[in-house]
């Protein structure tokens, strides 16, 4: 007789006053990288805390709970909250949502900290596009989206250009059937049928570069510059008679220019 799998019991959650929390020495993140603590604090102010802290009771020498808790997982969120307390933007005894582990459950605190940073997955560029497109559709401005998510407006515009690409090619990219460079190259044309024809053509070609895709989608391609020192690109698709314009600000002399595809 096959034994039924044992059901797991998840750790409970509760609000704990911030002044009863302590950053654990078991937190494995030591090297600073990515979004700064200040930027994370500002994001918490804007949209509150989206993910609870992972905590464990601190025991005294007799093995009894002291009422304080260590934070082995969620150290950057803890530091951001700590900064808000120092700035008097958060009360020092403000209730903080926490997932509370048993003090000695057989799993090391270092393991919790390591796991939290290992089993997360960055948002796929296609999901970024869909999220940004939904924000724009609901009235959010490009500059505002860029500021809220700490990217440049050029990055937002790049993701939004994917709206020009056939949903069938979106599906291919989602399954890792093409690169982001290739997908972005298709955005020079609005003609989904033509895009799909070119993708089919690529299955029989050794050259699958973004430049080759744009070449097949457009007949002519030239640059232009206006009196303000701004640079743009002009593409004419002879197959459907549409014109695509790509207008970019010229960088200052201290910056390098790179085409954003």
Phi, psi and omega per residue, in radians:
X1 nan 2.259 -3.121
X2 -1.334 2.246 -3.128
X3 -1.359 2.419 3.097
X4 -1.177 2.443 3.127
X5 -1.082 2.475 -3.141
X6 -1.263 2.292 -3.109
X7 -1.368 2.392 3.128
X8 -1.457 2.769 3.057
X9 -2.078 2.080 -3.116
X10 -1.339 2.642 3.080
X11 -1.119 2.494 3.124
X12 -1.344 2.860 3.129
X13 -2.176 2.622 3.116
X14 -2.810 2.837 3.050
X15 -1.522 2.318 3.133
X16 -2.194 2.326 3.102
X17 -0.993 2.421 -3.069
X18 -1.017 -0.624 -3.082
X19 -1.287 0.026 3.023
X20 -1.821 0.120 -3.131
X21 -1.821 2.505 3.112
X22 -2.314 2.372 3.084
X23 -1.197 2.200 -3.066
X24 -1.348 2.494 3.016
X25 -1.240 -0.171 -3.141
X26 -1.490 -0.098 3.114
X27 -1.171 2.146 -2.989
X28 -1.442 -0.255 -3.118
X29 -1.381 1.995 -3.138
X30 -2.110 -0.508 -3.074
X31 -1.546 2.257 3.126
X32 -1.314 2.285 3.131
X33 -2.791 2.673 3.054
X34 1.354 -2.559 -3.086
X35 -1.109 2.343 -3.114
X36 -1.269 2.849 3.118
X37 -1.087 -0.678 3.115
X38 -1.099 -0.734 3.117
X39 -1.157 -0.679 3.103
X40 -1.148 -0.680 3.095
X41 -1.073 -0.764 3.123
X42 -1.098 -0.640 3.127
X43 -1.184 -0.645 3.089
X44 -1.124 -0.677 3.087
X45 -1.072 -0.713 -3.093
X46 -1.236 -0.794 -2.978
X47 -2.209 0.219 -3.112
X48 1.138 -3.034 -3.075
X49 -1.459 2.049 -3.065
X50 -1.518 -0.359 -3.084
X51 -2.333 2.268 -3.115
X52 -1.150 2.786 2.994
X53 -1.446 2.599 3.057
X54 -1.732 2.072 -3.032
X55 -2.262 2.836 3.060
X56 -2.376 2.517 3.111
X57 -1.097 2.468 3.019
X58 -1.563 2.240 -3.091
X59 -1.771 2.645 3.042
X60 -1.516 -3.050 -3.084
X61 -1.100 -0.413 3.137
X62 -1.551 0.018 3.131
X63 1.465 0.263 -3.138
X64 -1.705 2.596 3.130
X65 -1.209 2.377 -3.104
X66 -1.584 -0.250 -3.041
X67 1.680 -0.182 3.049
X68 -1.735 2.815 -3.080
X69 -2.365 2.480 3.045
X70 -1.664 2.677 -3.097
X71 -2.029 1.627 3.110
X72 -1.446 -0.404 -3.126
X73 -2.285 2.090 -3.068
X74 1.982 0.462 -3.086
X75 -1.067 -0.681 -3.128
X76 -1.207 -0.666 3.077
X77 -1.134 -0.694 3.095
X78 -1.054 -0.803 -3.124
X79 -1.125 -0.628 3.110
X80 -1.154 -0.739 3.087
X81 -1.130 -0.698 3.105
X82 -1.061 -0.708 3.104
X83 -1.107 -0.719 3.128
X84 -1.125 -0.622 3.069
X85 -1.140 -0.782 3.127
X86 -1.082 -0.591 3.130
X87 -1.450 0.012 -3.117
X88 1.069 0.516 3.061
X89 -1.717 -0.123 3.107
X90 -2.485 2.355 3.130
X91 -1.153 2.503 -3.082
X92 -1.171 -0.367 3.096
X93 -1.895 0.387 3.136
X94 -1.055 2.403 3.113
X95 -1.210 2.241 -3.105
X96 -1.996 2.200 3.118
X97 -1.160 2.208 -3.072
X98 -2.364 2.519 2.928
X99 -1.645 2.111 -2.991
X100 -1.791 2.021 3.076
X101 -1.513 2.711 3.016
X102 -1.167 2.524 -3.045
X103 -0.991 -0.745 -3.110
X104 -2.340 1.459 -3.072
X105 -1.849 0.165 3.098
X106 1.588 -0.133 3.100
X107 -1.898 2.186 -3.105
X108 -1.122 2.546 3.076
X109 -1.081 -0.641 3.098
X110 -1.062 -0.587 3.133
X111 -1.175 -0.722 3.083
X112 -1.049 -0.784 -3.123
X113 -1.107 -0.773 -3.135
X114 -1.150 -0.737 -3.092
X115 -1.120 -0.699 -3.108
X116 -1.065 -0.589 -3.116
X117 -1.588 -0.122 -3.099
X118 -1.735 -0.695 -3.003
X119 -1.644 0.282 3.022
X120 -1.583 2.683 -3.120
X121 -2.260 2.218 3.117
X122 -1.057 2.638 3.136
X123 -1.184 2.279 3.139
X124 -1.111 2.477 3.131
X125 -0.926 -0.596 3.132
X126 -1.205 -0.640 3.068
X127 -1.214 -0.604 3.051
X128 -1.053 -0.796 3.126
X129 -1.029 -0.850 -3.098
X130 -1.087 -0.689 3.124
X131 -1.168 -0.802 -3.138
X132 -1.140 -0.670 3.121
X133 -1.111 -0.693 3.111
X134 -1.115 -0.678 3.112
X135 -1.135 -0.774 3.127
X136 -1.094 -0.760 3.135
X137 -1.054 -0.467 -3.133
X138 -1.678 0.195 2.992
X139 1.772 0.053 3.138
X140 -1.352 2.393 3.137
X141 -1.432 2.716 -3.122
X142 -1.095 -0.772 3.128
X143 -1.068 -0.696 -3.137
X144 -1.155 -0.772 3.108
X145 -1.056 -0.775 -3.140
X146 -1.056 -0.763 -3.120
X147 -1.153 -0.706 -3.092
X148 -1.195 -0.507 -3.058
X149 -2.001 0.271 2.966
X150 1.002 0.732 3.026
X151 -2.217 2.977 3.108
X152 -1.466 2.726 3.039
X153 -0.983 -0.522 3.118
X154 -1.085 -0.665 3.108
X155 -1.138 -0.747 3.116
X156 -1.085 -0.807 3.131
X157 -1.086 -0.644 3.116
X158 -1.079 -0.809 3.137
X159 -1.131 -0.692 -3.104
X160 -1.197 -0.454 3.114
X161 -1.120 -0.311 3.121
X162 -1.155 -0.255 3.080
X163 -1.100 -0.406 3.141
X164 -1.329 -0.271 -2.994
X165 -1.577 2.510 -3.126
X166 -0.967 2.370 3.060
X167 -0.980 -0.522 3.105
X168 -1.127 -0.655 3.109
X169 -1.317 -0.536 2.997
X170 -0.993 -0.776 -3.106
X171 -1.125 -0.682 3.111
X172 -1.095 -0.785 3.140
X173 -1.122 -0.699 -3.131
X174 -1.067 -0.484 3.132
X175 -1.682 0.293 3.125
X176 1.113 0.506 3.130
X177 -1.475 -0.201 3.060
X178 -2.638 2.892 -3.140
X179 -1.557 2.902 3.081
X180 -1.113 -0.647 3.104
X181 -1.029 -0.764 3.133
X182 -1.143 -0.772 -3.125
X183 -1.071 -0.763 -3.139
X184 -1.132 -0.567 3.139
X185 -1.083 -0.572 -3.134
X186 -1.207 -0.290 -3.070
X187 -1.279 -0.077 3.102
X188 -1.273 -0.222 3.139
X189 -2.191 2.574 3.080
X190 -1.650 -0.099 -3.038
X191 -1.484 1.776 -3.094
X192 -1.127 -0.655 -3.137
X193 -1.114 -0.757 3.129
X194 -1.145 -0.688 3.097
X195 -1.018 -0.781 -3.121
X196 -1.169 -0.591 3.082
X197 -1.139 -0.742 -3.141
X198 -1.160 -0.682 3.107
X199 -1.098 -0.695 3.090
X200 -1.123 -0.664 3.108
X201 -1.065 -0.647 -3.098
X202 -1.143 -0.429 3.135
X203 -1.162 -0.306 -3.141
X204 -1.928 0.223 -3.080
X205 -2.133 2.511 3.066
X206 -1.342 -0.427 -3.122
X207 -1.624 1.940 -3.126
X208 -2.125 0.412 -3.080
X209 -1.267 2.811 3.078
X210 -1.066 -0.667 3.134
X211 -1.090 -0.692 -3.137
X212 -1.188 -0.665 3.102
X213 -1.081 -0.821 3.135
X214 -1.116 -0.634 3.106
X215 -1.069 -0.731 -3.112
X216 -1.287 -0.487 -3.124
X217 -1.443 -0.417 -3.068
X218 -2.242 2.603 -3.103
X219 -1.574 -0.813 -3.128
X220 -2.174 2.737 -3.061
X221 -2.715 2.123 3.132
X222 -2.566 2.779 3.129
X223 -1.742 2.781 3.066
X224 -2.570 2.757 -3.124
X225 -2.430 2.354 3.139
X226 -1.729 -3.085 -3.047
X227 -1.218 -0.297 3.140
X228 -1.504 0.041 -3.139
X229 1.404 0.294 3.119
X230 -1.625 2.593 -3.065
X231 -2.049 2.453 3.107
X232 -2.458 3.021 3.096
X233 -2.254 2.549 -3.046
X234 -2.151 2.178 3.085
X235 -2.260 2.385 -3.141
X236 -2.095 2.139 -3.127
X237 -1.664 1.841 -3.067
X238 -1.240 -0.324 -3.089
X239 -1.270 -0.550 -3.104
X240 -2.204 -0.091 3.084
X241 1.293 0.458 3.121
X242 -1.832 2.661 3.133
X243 -1.980 2.340 3.110
X244 -2.037 2.227 3.132
X245 -1.972 2.360 3.085
X246 -2.145 1.872 -3.006
X247 -1.892 2.141 -3.091
X248 -2.209 2.464 3.036
X249 -1.248 2.469 3.065
X250 -1.324 2.299 3.102
X251 -1.270 2.767 3.078
X252 -1.233 2.934 -3.051
X253 -1.096 -0.356 -3.124
X254 -1.478 -0.087 -3.113
X255 -1.984 2.665 3.103
X256 -1.653 2.605 3.139
X257 -1.739 2.238 3.084
X258 -2.332 2.343 3.134
X259 -1.199 2.313 -3.033
X260 -1.756 1.615 3.109
X261 -1.887 nan nan
